[in-house]
Amino acid sequence: MPGADWTRFRVRVMYSHDVYEIACAKLLEATITSDLNTEDEDNRPEYMKRMNRGCKRIVSSSEEEEEEQGRAAALRAPTKKKTYTQLAPAPCIPSLGAIAKEILIQLDSIREQQLLILVQLQKISSSQAVPDFTPDPTHFGLPLSTIEELQCLEETLKNPEEKKNLTVLLGMVGGMTLKDTVGRVLKRTMNSSLARLINWSGANRKPAFKGLTLKSVVLDAVRRNALTKDNTEKEIELLITRWLQLASDRDGGRSQRANRQTMN
């Protein structure tokens, strides 16, 4: 039972029901939709109402600040969009193989031009070196093929005029390089059969080419070529030595030697 000192409150019955759960649901609905809270606030003491008004002012101020910030944001300058510059595509770089191929083509072209220049120089040199008369090759019995013919030529070359004529004759064969010139002069002088029978130093009881008068004729003939006139005597002698050493391999000599080894 309530005591005599309990405070009395005014109550308004809005709904009643025998089921407790339904009554609780109605209580929640009444709290949300009715004006009971307003009536309660009116019955509160004055100091509590003042506190409430202060809170409302604070809330109102906060809402006003948010609204002002929203308006300021709306008036703020629009954000600049980032733009991206599209770079031009990189130039097509040829592959290393294509570059190497182009270099080889250019080198071949340069080589052909050099050969043409050398041919022209050879023609100029030959035209300048042509004497008043052209010696007769048959007069010297060239190319030599036996030791006897070589000895006969050595006797002929004791005559300075004959030596000069043979030098002019052999000097007209020309050549693009020193090796080419030496080979052409020697090939005009003797065939492979005789070249196999001699060597430079006279080893193995063979005739020594270095002691022949024909050697000086060959040296002078090589120097008559404008392209080889500045080469040293030593360079020419080394090529003569090598040419004589390889004589056994020329004109089928290598294949004949291989056949003999197979038969043995």
C-alpha positions as CSV (number, residue, x, y, z in Angstrom):
1,M,0.0,0.0,0.0
2,P,1.3,3.5,-0.8
3,G,2.4,5.6,2.2
4,A,0.9,8.9,3.2
5,D,4.1,10.7,2.3
6,W,4.2,9.5,-1.3
7,T,3.9,12.2,-4.1
8,R,0.7,12.0,-6.1
9,F,0.9,12.3,-9.9
10,R,-1.9,12.8,-12.4
11,V,-2.4,9.8,-14.6
12,R,-4.3,9.4,-17.9
13,V,-5.4,6.0,-19.0
14,M,-5.0,5.7,-22.8
15,Y,-5.4,1.9,-23.3
16,S,-5.9,-1.2,-21.2
17,H,-5.5,-4.9,-22.0
18,D,-5.5,-8.2,-20.1
19,V,-2.4,-9.5,-21.9
20,Y,0.8,-8.0,-20.5
21,E,2.9,-8.2,-23.8
22,I,0.2,-6.4,-25.7
23,A,0.0,-3.7,-23.1
24,C,3.8,-3.2,-23.2
25,A,3.6,-2.8,-27.0
26,K,0.9,-0.2,-26.7
27,L,3.0,1.6,-24.1
28,L,5.9,1.9,-26.6
29,E,3.5,3.2,-29.2
30,A,2.0,5.8,-26.9
31,T,5.5,7.0,-25.9
32,I,6.3,7.6,-29.5
33,T,3.0,9.1,-30.8
34,S,1.4,10.9,-27.9
35,D,2.3,14.2,-26.3
36,L,3.0,12.8,-22.9
37,N,6.6,14.0,-23.0
38,T,5.5,17.5,-23.7
39,E,3.1,17.4,-20.8
40,D,5.8,16.0,-18.5
41,E,8.2,18.8,-19.5
42,D,5.5,21.4,-18.7
43,N,5.2,19.9,-15.2
44,R,8.9,20.0,-14.5
45,P,10.5,22.6,-12.3
46,E,11.7,25.9,-13.8
47,Y,15.4,25.2,-13.4
48,M,15.1,22.0,-15.5
49,K,13.3,23.9,-18.2
50,R,16.1,26.4,-18.4
51,M,18.7,23.6,-18.7
52,N,16.7,22.2,-21.6
53,R,16.6,25.5,-23.3
54,G,20.3,25.8,-23.1
55,C,20.7,22.4,-24.6
56,K,18.4,23.4,-27.4
57,R,20.4,26.5,-28.1
58,I,23.6,24.4,-28.2
59,V,22.0,21.9,-30.6
60,S,20.6,24.8,-32.7
61,S,24.0,26.4,-32.8
62,S,25.6,23.1,-33.9
63,E,23.0,22.7,-36.6
64,E,23.5,26.3,-37.8
65,E,27.2,25.7,-38.0
66,E,26.7,22.6,-40.0
67,E,24.3,24.4,-42.3
68,E,26.9,27.3,-42.8
69,Q,29.6,24.8,-43.5
70,G,27.4,23.1,-46.0
71,R,26.7,26.4,-47.8
72,A,30.4,27.3,-47.7
73,A,31.3,24.0,-49.2
74,A,28.7,24.5,-51.9
75,L,30.1,28.0,-52.7
76,R,33.7,26.6,-52.6
77,A,35.4,26.4,-56.0
78,P,35.0,23.0,-57.7
79,T,37.8,20.6,-57.4
80,K,40.1,20.6,-60.4
81,K,40.0,17.3,-62.2
82,K,43.4,15.7,-62.8
83,T,44.3,15.6,-66.4
84,Y,46.7,13.1,-67.9
85,T,48.7,13.9,-71.0
86,Q,48.9,11.0,-73.3
87,L,52.5,10.5,-74.4
88,A,53.2,9.9,-78.0
89,P,54.1,6.3,-78.8
90,A,57.9,5.6,-78.7
91,P,59.5,5.5,-82.1
92,C,60.1,2.0,-83.5
93,I,63.7,1.0,-82.8
94,P,65.1,-1.5,-85.2
95,S,66.3,-4.7,-83.7
96,L,70.0,-5.5,-83.3
97,G,69.8,-8.1,-86.1
98,A,68.4,-5.5,-88.6
99,I,71.2,-3.0,-87.6
100,A,73.9,-5.6,-88.1
101,K,72.4,-6.6,-91.5
102,E,72.4,-2.9,-92.6
103,I,76.1,-2.6,-91.5
104,L,77.1,-5.6,-93.5
105,I,75.3,-4.2,-96.6
106,Q,77.2,-0.9,-96.2
107,L,80.5,-2.7,-95.7
108,D,79.9,-4.7,-98.9
109,S,79.1,-1.5,-100.8
110,I,82.3,0.1,-99.5
111,R,84.3,-3.0,-100.4
112,E,83.0,-2.9,-104.0
113,Q,83.9,0.8,-104.3
114,Q,87.4,0.1,-103.0
115,L,87.8,-2.7,-105.6
116,L,86.7,-0.4,-108.4
117,I,89.2,2.2,-107.2
118,L,92.0,-0.3,-107.1
119,V,91.1,-1.5,-110.6
120,Q,91.3,2.0,-111.8
121,L,94.6,2.6,-110.1
122,Q,95.9,-0.7,-111.5
123,K,95.0,0.5,-115.0
124,I,96.6,3.8,-114.5
125,S,99.8,2.2,-113.2
126,S,99.9,-0.3,-116.0
127,S,99.4,2.4,-118.7
128,Q,102.2,4.4,-117.1
129,A,104.5,1.4,-116.8
130,V,104.1,0.2,-120.4
131,P,107.4,0.5,-122.2
132,D,107.9,1.5,-125.8
133,F,107.7,-2.2,-126.7
134,T,106.1,-5.3,-125.2
135,P,108.4,-8.2,-124.6
136,D,107.5,-11.5,-126.1
137,P,106.6,-14.1,-123.4
138,T,107.6,-16.9,-125.7
139,H,111.1,-15.5,-125.9
140,F,111.7,-16.6,-122.3
141,G,109.8,-19.9,-122.6
142,L,107.4,-19.0,-119.8
143,P,106.0,-20.6,-117.8
144,L,109.0,-22.8,-116.9
145,S,108.3,-26.5,-116.2
146,T,111.7,-28.2,-115.6
147,I,114.9,-27.6,-113.8
148,E,116.7,-27.5,-117.2
149,E,114.5,-24.6,-118.4
150,L,115.2,-22.8,-115.2
151,Q,118.9,-23.1,-115.7
152,C,118.6,-21.9,-119.3
153,L,116.7,-18.8,-118.1
154,E,119.3,-18.1,-115.5
155,E,121.9,-17.9,-118.3
156,T,119.7,-15.6,-120.3
157,L,119.2,-13.2,-117.4
158,K,122.9,-12.6,-117.2
159,N,122.2,-10.1,-120.0
160,P,121.0,-6.9,-118.3
161,E,118.7,-6.0,-121.2
162,E,117.0,-9.4,-121.1
163,K,116.6,-9.1,-117.3
164,K,115.0,-5.7,-117.8
165,N,112.6,-7.1,-120.4
166,L,111.5,-10.0,-118.2
167,T,111.0,-7.6,-115.3
168,V,108.7,-5.4,-117.5
169,L,106.9,-8.5,-118.8
170,L,106.2,-9.9,-115.3
171,G,105.3,-6.5,-113.9
172,M,102.4,-6.2,-116.3
173,V,100.4,-9.0,-114.6
174,G,99.4,-6.7,-111.8
175,G,97.3,-7.7,-108.7
176,M,95.0,-6.2,-106.2
177,T,97.0,-7.1,-103.1
178,L,100.6,-8.0,-102.3
179,K,99.7,-11.7,-102.0
180,D,97.7,-11.6,-105.2
181,T,100.5,-9.9,-107.1
182,V,103.2,-12.3,-105.9
183,G,101.1,-15.3,-106.8
184,R,100.3,-13.9,-110.2
185,V,104.0,-13.2,-111.0
186,L,105.2,-16.6,-109.9
187,K,102.4,-18.4,-111.7
188,R,103.4,-16.6,-114.9
189,T,107.0,-17.6,-114.3
190,M,106.7,-21.3,-113.5
191,N,104.1,-24.0,-113.3
192,S,103.3,-26.2,-110.2
193,S,105.5,-29.1,-111.5
194,L,108.7,-26.9,-111.3
195,A,107.6,-25.2,-108.1
196,R,107.5,-28.6,-106.3
197,L,111.1,-29.2,-107.2
198,I,112.5,-26.0,-105.6
199,N,112.2,-24.1,-102.4
200,W,113.3,-20.9,-100.9
201,S,116.3,-22.0,-98.9
202,G,117.5,-25.0,-100.8
203,A,116.6,-27.6,-98.2
204,N,116.5,-31.3,-99.0
205,R,119.0,-30.7,-101.9
206,K,116.6,-28.7,-103.9
207,P,117.6,-25.6,-105.9
208,A,117.4,-22.5,-103.7
209,F,115.1,-19.8,-105.2
210,K,116.8,-17.2,-103.0
211,G,120.1,-17.6,-104.9
212,L,118.6,-17.3,-108.4
213,T,118.8,-14.2,-110.5
214,L,115.1,-14.8,-111.1
215,K,114.4,-13.8,-107.5
216,S,115.5,-10.2,-108.1
217,V,113.4,-10.1,-111.3
218,V,110.3,-11.2,-109.3
219,L,111.0,-8.6,-106.6
220,D,111.3,-5.8,-109.1
221,A,108.2,-7.0,-111.0
222,V,106.1,-6.9,-107.9
223,R,107.2,-3.4,-107.1
224,R,106.2,-2.2,-110.5
225,N,102.6,-2.5,-109.3
226,A,101.5,0.8,-107.9
227,L,99.5,-1.0,-105.1
228,T,102.6,-3.0,-103.9
229,K,105.5,-0.7,-104.7
230,D,105.9,0.3,-101.0
231,N,106.1,-3.2,-99.6
232,T,109.4,-4.4,-98.1
233,E,111.6,-7.0,-99.6
234,K,111.1,-9.2,-96.5
235,E,107.3,-9.2,-97.0
236,I,107.7,-10.2,-100.7
237,E,110.2,-13.0,-99.8
238,L,107.8,-14.5,-97.2
239,L,105.0,-14.7,-99.7
240,I,107.4,-16.3,-102.3
241,T,108.4,-18.9,-99.7
242,R,104.8,-19.7,-98.8
243,W,103.8,-20.0,-102.5
244,L,106.6,-22.5,-103.1
245,Q,105.6,-24.5,-100.0
246,L,102.0,-24.9,-101.2
247,A,103.0,-25.9,-104.7
248,S,102.5,-29.6,-103.9
249,D,98.8,-28.9,-103.1
250,R,98.0,-27.1,-106.4
251,D,96.8,-28.7,-109.6
252,G,95.4,-31.8,-107.9
253,G,98.5,-32.5,-105.8
254,R,96.5,-32.7,-102.6
255,S,94.0,-35.2,-103.9
256,Q,96.9,-37.3,-105.5
257,R,98.6,-37.4,-102.1
258,A,95.4,-38.5,-100.4
259,N,94.9,-41.3,-102.9
260,R,98.4,-42.6,-102.3
261,Q,97.9,-42.6,-98.5
262,T,94.6,-44.5,-99.0
263,M,96.3,-47.2,-101.1
264,N,99.1,-47.6,-98.6
